Amino acid sequence: MPLTTASVRLHPRLGDPAGNLAASVAAIEAAGEAGARLIVLPELCTSGYCFADDAEADAACQPIPGPATEAWTALARRFDAVIVAGLAERDADGGGRRNSAVAVGPDGVLAVYRKVHLWGRECEWFAPGDETPPVVVTPVGRIGIGVCYDLWFPEFWRSLADHGAEVLAFPSNLTDAPPIATADHVYTAVARTAAHLTRVPVVVADRCGSERGTTWVGLALIVDGEGGVIGRPARDDDSPETVLATLPDPAPRTTDLSPWNDVVGDRRPDVLGG
């Protein structure tokens, strides 16, 4: 059946985990009351991004399960929804820090994904993930999860689609550096390309505001399986906003491009490899 989806633009603030969590809760409540059953929040939405040192990064981390996932689980249960959101994780296995995304449903944490492709100075604060990105079976469908820079790698979203994802969810923190002189941010083109070439909808949730000299794009984007934008912010004022759109029934997925062409079946691994 059709899936009402929310992409949430937030402005998390460094050193304010309680305020950031409260903002995420308020946004989820608004999306749930509007009928959303898949709600995607930004990368590191509980912590902020531009850490000054290891002590600040340590203070931003929390375990999974922990305060954020417990609050989000209660909301997922209340609205019979699935929440995909990013947070700074304290890795219980080794004590390290991870830039992680979680999928949370009415019964708790469904999956944890640790970002594979770290951007910029993230490598100073986080250890990269080394596990295959998950396709999570949820009450609202099969959700493939990545984080921000992961979307730049076609093999990443192709893997999610090949493993049966019906929606791709990407919590993100998109910077405007270096500036891109186009009418629309290049990430929009990348998300639309990923959706078009996998025939799987893509949901991007970005942060807004500025932090220690870094400015964020503030993109909240919902793209259908044809690559068409069906949801984006109504305001260009750099403030939090929730974007809603309804994705069509994901099943059956078709990869046909024309009566003669199939975007998956026409691959030539015998020539190109992969």
C-alpha positions in Angstrom: 0.0 0.0 0.0 1.2 3.6 -0.4 3.6 4.9 2.2 3.4 8.3 3.8 7.0 9.4 4.4 8.6 12.3 6.2 12.0 13.8 5.7 12.9 16.0 8.7 15.2 19.0 8.5 16.7 19.8 12.0 19.2 22.2 13.5 21.1 20.2 16.2 23.5 22.1 18.4 26.8 21.1 19.8 26.8 20.4 23.5 23.0 20.2 23.9 22.0 16.5 23.7 18.8 17.0 25.7 17.7 19.9 23.4 18.6 18.0 20.3 16.7 14.9 21.5 13.7 17.1 22.4 13.7 18.6 18.9 13.8 15.2 17.3 10.9 14.1 19.5 8.8 17.1 18.5 9.5 16.6 14.8 8.6 12.9 15.0 5.4 13.7 16.8 4.4 16.3 14.2 5.2 13.8 11.3 3.4 11.0 13.1 0.3 13.1 13.7 0.4 14.0 10.0 0.2 10.3 9.1 3.8 9.5 8.3 4.9 5.9 8.9 8.4 6.2 7.6 10.2 9.2 9.3 13.8 10.0 8.4 16.0 12.3 10.5 19.4 13.8 9.8 22.9 12.4 10.4 24.2 13.0 13.9 20.9 14.7 14.8 21.5 14.2 18.6 24.9 15.8 18.8 25.9 18.3 16.1 28.9 17.7 13.8 31.9 20.0 14.1 33.7 18.6 17.2 36.6 20.5 18.6 38.5 17.6 20.1 38.2 14.0 21.3 36.6 15.1 24.6 33.8 16.8 22.8 33.3 13.9 20.5 33.3 11.5 23.4 30.6 13.6 25.2 28.4 13.5 22.1 28.3 9.7 21.9 25.7 7.5 23.4 25.1 3.7 23.5 22.6 1.8 21.4 20.2 1.1 23.0 20.3 4.4 24.8 18.4 7.6 25.5 17.7 8.5 21.8 16.6 5.0 20.7 14.4 4.5 23.8 12.6 7.8 23.1 12.3 7.0 19.4 11.0 3.5 20.1 8.2 4.9 22.2 7.2 7.2 19.4 7.5 4.4 16.8 5.1 2.4 18.9 2.7 5.4 19.4 2.5 6.1 15.7 3.0 2.6 14.4 5.9 4.0 12.4 9.5 3.3 11.5 12.2 5.9 12.3 15.6 6.1 10.6 18.0 8.6 12.3 21.6 9.3 12.8 23.5 9.6 16.1 27.0 9.5 17.5 27.4 6.0 18.9 29.6 4.7 21.7 30.6 1.3 20.3 29.9 -1.2 23.2 32.2 -3.8 21.6 35.4 -1.8 21.6 34.6 1.5 23.2 35.2 3.4 20.0 33.1 6.1 18.4 30.8 5.6 15.4 28.8 7.7 13.0 25.8 5.5 13.0 22.2 5.4 11.8 19.5 3.3 13.4 16.2 1.9 12.2 13.7 1.9 15.1 10.3 0.3 15.0 7.5 -0.2 17.6 9.4 -3.1 19.1 12.7 -1.4 19.4 16.0 -1.1 17.4 15.7 -3.0 14.1 19.2 -2.3 12.8 22.3 -0.3 13.4 24.4 0.9 10.4 27.9 2.4 11.0 28.9 4.7 8.2 31.3 3.2 5.8 32.4 6.3 3.9 33.6 9.0 6.2 33.7 12.6 5.0 36.3 15.2 5.8 37.4 15.3 9.4 34.9 12.6 10.4 37.9 10.2 10.3 39.4 12.1 13.2 36.3 11.4 15.4 34.9 8.1 14.2 36.0 4.6 13.1 34.5 3.6 9.7 32.0 0.8 9.5 33.1 -2.4 7.9 29.8 -4.3 7.5 27.5 -4.6 4.5 24.9 -1.9 4.7 21.6 -3.3 5.9 18.3 -3.8 4.2 15.9 -3.9 7.1 12.6 -5.8 7.1 10.2 -3.4 8.8 6.4 -3.1 9.2 6.4 -0.5 6.4 8.6 -2.3 4.0 12.2 -3.2 3.3 14.4 -0.2 4.1 18.0 0.2 2.9 20.1 2.5 5.0 23.1 4.7 4.3 24.5 7.9 5.6 25.3 11.1 3.6 28.5 10.5 1.7 27.6 6.8 1.1 25.2 8.0 -1.6 28.2 9.1 -3.7 29.1 5.5 -4.4 26.9 3.8 -6.9 28.0 0.4 -5.7 26.5 1.3 -2.3 23.0 2.0 -3.4 23.1 -0.7 -6.1 23.9 -3.2 -3.3 20.9 -2.1 -1.3 18.6 -2.4 -4.3 20.0 -5.8 -5.3 19.3 -7.0 -1.7 15.6 -6.1 -2.0 15.4 -2.6 -0.6 12.0 -0.9 -1.4 13.1 2.5 0.0 16.5 4.0 0.5 16.9 6.2 3.6 19.9 8.5 4.0 20.3 10.6 7.1 22.7 13.3 6.0 24.7 16.4 6.9 25.4 18.2 3.6 27.8 21.0 3.6 28.0 23.8 1.0 31.8 23.5 0.8 33.2 23.6 -1.7 30.4 25.8 -3.2 28.6 24.3 -6.2 27.5 26.8 -8.8 24.3 25.2 -9.9 20.7 26.0 -9.5 20.2 23.0 -7.2 22.6 21.2 -4.9 24.4 18.4 -6.7 23.2 16.0 -4.0 19.7 16.4 -5.4 21.0 15.1 -8.8 22.8 12.2 -7.1 19.7 11.2 -5.1 17.6 11.4 -8.2 20.1 9.3 -10.2 20.3 6.7 -7.5 16.5 6.4 -7.5 16.2 6.3 -11.3 18.9 3.7 -11.8 17.7 1.4 -9.1 14.0 2.1 -9.5 13.9 2.5 -5.7 12.7 5.7 -3.9 15.3 7.7 -2.0 14.6 9.8 1.2 17.3 12.2 2.3 17.1 14.1 5.6 19.6 16.9 6.1 20.4 19.4 8.9 20.3 23.1 8.5 22.0 26.1 10.2 25.7 26.8 10.6 28.3 25.4 13.0 31.8 26.6 13.6 32.1 28.1 10.2 30.4 25.3 8.3 27.1 26.0 6.6 24.6 23.2 5.9 22.5 22.8 2.8 19.3 22.0 4.6 18.0 19.5 2.1 15.0 17.4 2.9 14.2 15.4 -0.2 11.8 12.6 -1.2 12.4 11.1 -4.6 10.2 8.4 -6.2 11.4 5.4 -8.0 11.4 7.2 -11.4 13.8 9.8 -10.0 11.2 12.5 -9.7 11.2 14.8 -6.7 7.9 14.5 -4.9 8.9 16.2 -1.6 11.3 19.1 -0.8 11.3 22.0 1.7 8.7 24.7 1.1 10.9 27.3 2.7 14.4 28.3 1.8 15.0 30.1 5.1 17.4 27.7 6.8 15.0 26.7 9.5 13.8 23.2 10.7 11.0 21.8 8.5 9.3 18.5 7.9 8.6 17.4 4.4 5.8 14.9 3.7 5.1 12.9 0.6 3.4 9.6 -0.2 5.4 7.0 -2.0 3.4 4.5 -4.2 3.1 0.9 -3.2 6.6 -0.5 -3.5 5.6 -3.9 -4.8 6.1 -5.1 -7.3 9.3 -3.3 -8.1 10.0 -3.0 -11.8 13.3 -2.3 -13.3 12.1 -1.8 -16.9 13.1 1.4 -18.7 11.4 0.5 -21.9 9.8 -2.5 -23.6 13.3 -3.5 -24.6 15.4 -2.4 -21.7 15.9 -3.4 -18.0 18.2 -1.3 -15.9 19.3 -4.4 -13.9 19.0 -7.1 -16.6 20.9 -5.1 -19.1 24.1 -5.0 -17.0 27.2 -6.5 -18.7 29.4 -7.9 -15.9 31.0 -10.1 -18.6 32.4 -6.9 -20.1 32.6 -4.5 -17.2 32.9 -6.7 -14.2 31.0 -6.3 -10.9 
